[in-house]
Amino acid sequence: MKNKPLALAYLLAAAKLDDDAKKNLLPVGLEDLAELSKCFGSLARAELDCSKVPSYDSVDLPPFLKHALIKIVTDSLSEP
């Protein structure tokens, strides 16, 4: 992680969003947090079609952190 500061910042943002959601501090209008968290996981990709994100139902983490970690791990697995 220390060689990937953007990934670290992305992970910290995900943790903060999860914490804010847990404390009910997110702005009004963000009702569907499950869908929003999947889209958050897609932000670092060129695509923004959240429907193409695979389901990782067995991963038991807060939603924003979950999708950020999935993105980071899948990206590092695809690196040469």
Helices and strands as residue ranges (DSSP letters): H 5-22, H 33-42, G 50-52, H 63-78
